[in-house]
Amino acid sequence: MTQITQKIALVTGSSRGLGKNTALTLAQKGVDVIVTYHSSEAEANAVVSEIKAMGRKAVALQLDSSDIQTFDGFVVQVNRVLQDIWQTEQFNFLINNAGIGISKPFTETTEEDFDRLMNIQLKGVFFLTQKLLSVIQDGGRIVNISTGLARFTLPGFSAYGAMKGGIEVLTRYLAKELGERQIAVNTIAPGAIETDFGGGAVRDNQQMNDFIASQTALGRVGVPDDIGGAIAALLSEDNRWINGQRIEVSGGMFL
Ligand SMILES: NC(=O)c1ccc[n+]([C@@H]2O[C@H](COP(=O)([O-])OP(=O)(O)OC[C@H]3O[C@@H](n4cnc5c(N)ncnc54)[C@H](OP(=O)(O)O)[C@@H]3O)[C@@H](O)[C@H]2O)c1
């Protein structure tokens, strides 16, 4: 296992699901973690305890990615924990993972659904990254989480897929504009993974689970352990020259 030492990662939405798996996998590889949660404080604290049990440092901060007005205050808190816990001013890896799913046909998607997705999945990522730039070290890395649904289509994901498509374009612009600071920026696009996402449908709806497995070259639905390791591998020194790319991690879904 490639170790990644003396680095600090901030993983948004790491109280549950893919963010939690990423935080724990990074910690296994020697990375300290700033965990963020929106409503699941107890789950976030449990992730922090697990990371500390591995001998790494961690802390949980509350973040609402949809509320841009709170981002300045969030950056102040990040600054404070960096000083208090690490006696440093900057961290190394930002993983923009927090997100929600709304699945509705195009004809039934409301402006409210669209705005909710937009605020959390695209606008929040855009401005949170902008605000956090002062606390990311030169030579650091950013990973944005997209979805297979930005490459292939399934009915019900027009708004969600469009936002994630935006994330993939944003990734390339960030890679271009942050290159002068030696910050590499990439997209990881998971296929369907068994988490609470979208009401846990991929995990709990057997018909959907079977359908996805049948459309996946490796013959099953993804699990969180398929994603955290891929993100950690991307953040290792071995992959330092990958920049501005979209890497799909789906077991070969809809090839
Ligand atoms: N699961 C999949 O099949 C799949 C596939 C492709 C891409 N993705 C993407 O992967 C990312 C993680 O999904 P997941 O499957 O891990 O989902 P999940 O299990 O539902 O977890 C979502 C995480 O995001 C946080 N979150 C939700 N709303 C938030 C907000 N307004 N502000 C800040 N944090 C918020 C949650 O925090 P609290 O619990 O504290 O509220 C939780 O930690 C998302 O961007 C999703 O679009 C998922």
PDBQT file of the ligand as one rigid body, heavy atoms in Angstrom, charges set to zero:
ROOT
HETATM    1  N1  LIG A 301     -23.878   6.582  -4.524  1.00  0.00    +0.000 N 
HETATM    2  C1  LIG A 301     -23.819   6.668  -5.824  1.00  0.00    +0.000 C 
HETATM    3  O1  LIG A 301     -24.357   5.809  -6.555  1.00  0.00    +0.000 OA
HETATM    4  C2  LIG A 301     -23.099   7.798  -6.475  1.00  0.00    +0.000 A 
HETATM    5  C3  LIG A 301     -22.726   7.635  -7.820  1.00  0.00    +0.000 A 
HETATM    6  C4  LIG A 301     -22.038   8.670  -8.448  1.00  0.00    +0.000 A 
HETATM    7  C5  LIG A 301     -21.754   9.815  -7.764  1.00  0.00    +0.000 A 
HETATM    8  N2  LIG A 301     -22.145   9.968  -6.464  1.00  0.00    +0.000 N 
HETATM    9  C6  LIG A 301     -21.786  11.226  -5.815  1.00  0.00    +0.000 C 
HETATM   10  O2  LIG A 301     -20.966  10.921  -4.708  1.00  0.00    +0.000 OA
HETATM   11  C7  LIG A 301     -21.124  11.917  -3.691  1.00  0.00    +0.000 C 
HETATM   12  C8  LIG A 301     -21.413  11.249  -2.361  1.00  0.00    +0.000 C 
HETATM   13  O3  LIG A 301     -22.592  10.470  -2.489  1.00  0.00    +0.000 OA
HETATM   14  P1  LIG A 301     -22.933   9.289  -1.463  1.00  0.00    +0.000 P 
HETATM   15  O4  LIG A 301     -23.422   8.154  -2.289  1.00  0.00    +0.000 OA
HETATM   16  O5  LIG A 301     -21.850   9.083  -0.514  1.00  0.00    +0.000 OA
HETATM   17  O6  LIG A 301     -24.194   9.939  -0.730  1.00  0.00    +0.000 OA
HETATM   18  P2  LIG A 301     -24.714   9.782   0.789  1.00  0.00    +0.000 P 
HETATM   19  O7  LIG A 301     -24.366   8.439   1.323  1.00  0.00    +0.000 OA
HETATM   20  O8  LIG A 301     -26.139  10.204   0.751  1.00  0.00    +0.000 OA
HETATM   21  O9  LIG A 301     -23.840  10.869   1.595  1.00  0.00    +0.000 OA
HETATM   22  C9  LIG A 301     -23.958  12.227   1.273  1.00  0.00    +0.000 C 
HETATM   23  C10 LIG A 301     -23.015  13.059   2.097  1.00  0.00    +0.000 C 
HETATM   24  O10 LIG A 301     -23.159  14.426   1.671  1.00  0.00    +0.000 OA
HETATM   25  C11 LIG A 301     -23.482  15.231   2.796  1.00  0.00    +0.000 C 
HETATM   26  N3  LIG A 301     -24.404  16.313   2.415  1.00  0.00    +0.000 N 
HETATM   27  C12 LIG A 301     -25.678  16.197   1.945  1.00  0.00    +0.000 A 
HETATM   28  N4  LIG A 301     -26.216  17.425   1.767  1.00  0.00    +0.000 NA
HETATM   29  C13 LIG A 301     -25.274  18.320   2.136  1.00  0.00    +0.000 A 
HETATM   30  C14 LIG A 301     -25.212  19.744   2.193  1.00  0.00    +0.000 A 
HETATM   31  N5  LIG A 301     -26.266  20.507   1.857  1.00  0.00    +0.000 N 
HETATM   32  N6  LIG A 301     -24.077  20.319   2.617  1.00  0.00    +0.000 NA
HETATM   33  C15 LIG A 301     -23.015  19.571   2.994  1.00  0.00    +0.000 A 
HETATM   34  N7  LIG A 301     -22.996  18.230   2.989  1.00  0.00    +0.000 NA
HETATM   35  C16 LIG A 301     -24.117  17.615   2.560  1.00  0.00    +0.000 A 
HETATM   36  C17 LIG A 301     -24.122  14.292   3.800  1.00  0.00    +0.000 C 
HETATM   37  O11 LIG A 301     -23.964  14.857   5.097  1.00  0.00    +0.000 OA
HETATM   38  P3  LIG A 301     -24.970  14.563   6.348  1.00  0.00    +0.000 P 
HETATM   39  O12 LIG A 301     -25.207  13.086   6.391  1.00  0.00    +0.000 OA
HETATM   40  O13 LIG A 301     -24.205  15.068   7.522  1.00  0.00    +0.000 OA
HETATM   41  O14 LIG A 301     -26.222  15.347   6.121  1.00  0.00    +0.000 OA
HETATM   42  C18 LIG A 301     -23.304  13.006   3.587  1.00  0.00    +0.000 C 
HETATM   43  O15 LIG A 301     -22.101  13.059   4.310  1.00  0.00    +0.000 OA
HETATM   44  C19 LIG A 301     -22.220  12.857  -4.192  1.00  0.00    +0.000 C 
HETATM   45  O16 LIG A 301     -21.642  14.001  -4.773  1.00  0.00    +0.000 OA
HETATM   46  C20 LIG A 301     -22.937  12.023  -5.258  1.00  0.00    +0.000 C 
HETATM   47  O17 LIG A 301     -23.531  12.848  -6.218  1.00  0.00    +0.000 OA
HETATM   48  C21 LIG A 301     -22.793   8.976  -5.809  1.00  0.00    +0.000 A 
ENDROOT
TORSDOF 0
